[in-house]
Amino acid sequence: MAYEQLLYDVTGGVATVTLNRPEQRNALSNQMLGELLDAMGRVRDDDAVRAVVLTGAGEKVFCAGADLGGFAADAPLVEKHFSSDRFLEFFRMMPRLGKPSLCAANGHVLAGGMGLALSCDLVIAKEGITFGTPEINVGAFPYMIMAIIYRNVPRKKVNEMMLLGERIDAGLAVEYGLANRVVPEAEFGAAVDDWAARLASKSPVLMRLGHDAMYRQQDMALDDALEFLRSQLSLTFTTEDIQEGVKAFFEKREPDWKGR
């Protein structure tokens, strides 16, 4: 698929997916969401890809959320309802990639853009950017990303963000749990490259098993989660990579992963 609103590149086992509508603040059009789903499908299915970085073109805004033009479009209500399907598909796909994802938040993270960022496993924020859910200020509400935010941020903090519609700085975003770390602009690219390379260097089969377990266990009852995780540990014992990893540890060398 040739992308018109995304950039897609694979280097050193890392796929970089770039939202590419800088003049529209990388707003999520229906076309962009379709291209994003296709790109993440490529990430999932390509054995040469070990990790993915999601970022935005330009320097000011990572993503400003949904394209508001669609909200006011003269279209049947049922059509507007089903046009949000691609948001749901993306939120469901990310935990099932079987590969680690890193959001390189190089600009403001707003509205639906926060849903994209939080759907990634890790978030590195550039110093000086802000995070916010300003939907209430334009007569809307962050319905589509609410469930994602509540699974990452304490409830009262989420309530504050959504009801007041104000932005918070990147340092506070880390404190809230929206991001992992804040990096000065001069160090941002190197920090993203470092984490991406480290993620891509891990055993692909163990990363897939572990990544799947991370998300599947989170909504289970405790006893169910413990039994499920024990079964995953037993499955891990059957892989060649765990044997190679332990052997490399004792031999004080880098492991040679086979992916099986």
C-alpha positions in Angstrom: 0.0 0.0 0.0 1.4 3.4 -1.0 0.8 5.9 1.9 -0.3 9.5 1.3 -0.6 10.6 4.9 2.1 8.4 6.6 5.7 7.7 6.2 7.0 4.1 6.7 10.6 3.1 7.1 12.4 0.0 8.4 16.0 0.3 9.6 17.9 -2.1 11.8 14.9 -4.1 12.7 12.9 -0.9 13.8 9.9 0.3 11.8 9.3 4.0 12.1 5.7 5.1 11.3 5.3 8.9 11.0 2.0 10.7 10.9 2.5 13.0 8.0 0.0 15.8 7.9 2.0 18.5 9.6 0.0 21.4 8.2 -3.1 19.9 9.7 -1.2 19.2 13.0 -1.2 15.5 12.1 -5.0 15.3 12.6 -6.4 11.8 12.2 -8.4 11.7 9.1 -10.3 8.5 8.2 -7.7 7.9 5.5 -4.8 8.4 7.9 -6.4 5.9 10.3 -6.8 3.4 7.5 -3.1 3.8 6.5 -2.1 3.5 10.1 -3.9 0.3 10.5 -2.2 -1.1 7.4 1.2 0.0 8.6 0.8 -1.6 11.9 -0.4 -4.8 10.2 2.9 -4.7 8.2 4.8 -4.3 11.5 3.0 -7.3 13.0 3.5 -9.6 10.0 7.1 -8.7 9.0 9.6 -10.9 10.7 12.4 -8.4 9.9 10.7 -5.9 12.2 11.4 -6.3 15.9 10.0 -3.0 17.2 8.0 0.0 16.0 8.4 3.7 16.7 5.3 5.9 16.2 6.0 9.7 15.8 4.7 12.8 14.0 6.0 15.0 11.2 6.9 18.5 12.1 8.2 19.8 15.4 5.1 21.3 17.1 2.4 18.6 17.3 2.7 14.9 17.5 -1.0 14.6 16.9 -3.9 16.9 17.5 -6.5 14.1 17.5 -9.4 13.5 15.2 -9.9 15.7 12.2 -12.7 18.1 13.5 -13.9 18.7 10.0 -15.5 15.3 10.1 -17.5 16.2 13.2 -19.3 19.0 11.4 -19.6 17.2 8.0 -23.0 16.9 6.4 -23.3 13.2 6.7 -25.9 10.7 8.1 -25.4 10.0 11.8 -25.0 6.3 11.3 -22.1 7.1 8.8 -20.4 9.2 11.5 -20.9 6.4 14.0 -19.3 3.8 11.9 -16.5 6.1 10.8 -15.0 5.7 14.3 -14.5 1.9 13.7 -10.8 2.5 12.8 -10.1 4.1 16.1 -11.4 0.9 17.8 -9.4 -1.3 15.4 -6.2 0.5 16.2 -6.7 0.4 20.0 -7.4 -3.4 19.7 -4.5 -4.0 17.4 -1.7 -2.5 19.4 -1.7 -4.9 22.3 -1.7 -7.8 19.8 1.3 -6.7 17.7 3.5 -9.2 19.4 6.2 -6.6 19.2 7.1 -3.6 21.4 6.0 -0.1 20.4 7.5 3.2 21.3 5.8 6.6 20.9 8.3 9.3 20.2 6.2 12.3 21.3 8.1 15.0 19.5 5.2 17.5 19.7 2.0 18.2 21.6 -0.1 15.1 22.4 -3.7 16.1 22.2 -7.1 14.5 22.2 -7.2 11.4 20.1 -3.4 11.7 19.7 -3.2 10.8 23.4 -5.0 7.6 22.6 -2.4 6.8 20.0 0.5 7.5 22.3 -0.9 5.5 25.2 -1.6 2.6 23.0 2.2 2.3 22.6 4.1 0.3 25.3 6.5 3.2 26.0 6.4 6.9 25.5 9.3 9.3 25.3 8.3 13.0 25.4 10.4 15.9 24.2 10.9 18.6 26.7 8.5 21.5 26.2 5.6 19.6 24.8 2.2 19.3 26.5 -0.4 16.6 26.9 -4.1 17.3 27.0 -7.7 16.3 26.4 -9.2 19.6 25.2 -12.4 18.2 23.6 -14.7 19.7 26.2 -13.6 23.1 25.0 -15.1 22.6 21.6 -18.3 21.0 22.8 -17.1 17.4 22.6 -15.7 14.8 25.0 -12.8 12.3 24.8 -15.1 9.3 24.5 -12.9 7.3 22.1 -9.8 7.4 24.3 -11.4 7.4 27.8 -10.9 3.7 28.4 -7.3 3.9 27.3 -6.5 6.9 29.6 -8.1 5.3 32.6 -6.0 2.2 32.2 -2.8 4.4 32.4 -3.6 7.3 34.7 -5.1 7.6 38.2 -8.8 8.2 38.1 -8.9 11.7 39.7 -6.2 12.9 37.4 -8.1 11.7 34.4 -11.2 13.4 35.6 -9.3 16.7 36.0 -7.8 16.5 32.5 -11.1 15.6 30.8 -13.4 17.9 32.7 -11.2 21.0 32.7 -9.8 20.5 29.2 -6.4 21.9 30.2 -3.0 20.8 29.1 -0.2 19.5 31.4 3.5 19.7 30.7 5.7 16.7 29.9 7.1 16.5 33.4 3.7 16.3 34.9 2.7 13.8 32.2 5.4 11.4 33.5 4.2 11.9 37.0 0.6 11.1 35.9 1.8 8.0 34.0 1.2 9.3 30.5 4.9 9.1 29.6 8.0 7.2 30.7 10.5 10.0 30.5 11.1 13.5 29.3 14.2 14.3 27.2 15.7 17.7 26.2 15.2 18.4 22.5 18.9 18.1 21.7 19.0 14.6 23.1 15.5 13.4 22.0 16.4 11.7 18.7 19.3 9.8 20.3 17.1 8.7 23.3 14.4 7.4 20.9 17.0 5.5 18.8 18.6 4.0 21.9 15.4 2.6 23.3 14.2 1.4 19.9 17.5 -0.4 19.2 17.4 -2.0 22.7 13.8 -3.2 22.1 14.7 -4.6 18.7 17.7 -6.5 20.2 15.6 -8.8 22.4 14.5 -12.3 21.5 11.5 -12.0 19.1 9.8 -15.1 20.3 10.1 -14.3 24.0 9.1 -10.7 23.3 6.0 -11.9 21.6 5.1 -14.3 24.4 5.8 -11.7 27.1 4.1 -8.8 25.2 1.0 -10.9 24.8 1.0 -11.9 28.5 1.4 -8.3 29.6 -1.9 -7.3 28.1 -4.0 -10.5 28.5 -3.4 -10.8 32.2 -4.3 -7.2 33.2 -8.1 -7.6 33.3 -8.1 -11.1 34.7 -8.9 -12.0 38.3 -5.8 -12.6 40.3 -6.0 -16.4 40.5 -6.8 -16.6 36.8 -3.8 -14.3 36.0 -1.4 -16.3 38.1 -2.4 -19.6 36.4 -2.2 -18.0 33.0 1.2 -16.6 33.7 2.5 -19.9 35.0 1.4 -21.5 31.7 3.3 -18.9 29.8 6.4 -19.5 31.8 6.1 -23.2 31.1 5.7 -22.4 27.4 8.8 -20.2 27.5 10.8 -23.1 28.9 10.2 -24.9 25.6 12.0 -22.3 23.5 15.5 -22.4 22.2 16.0 -18.7 23.0 15.6 -19.1 26.7 18.4 -21.7 26.7 20.5 -19.5 24.5 19.9 -16.5 26.7 20.9 -18.3 29.9 24.0 -19.8 28.2 25.1 -16.4 26.9 24.7 -15.0 30.4 27.0 -17.5 31.9 29.5 -17.2 29.0 29.4 -13.4 29.4 28.5 -12.7 25.7 25.7 -11.3 23.7 23.0 -13.9 22.9 22.4 -15.1 19.3 18.6 -15.3 19.2 17.0 -17.8 16.8 13.5 -16.6 17.3 12.2 -20.0 18.3 
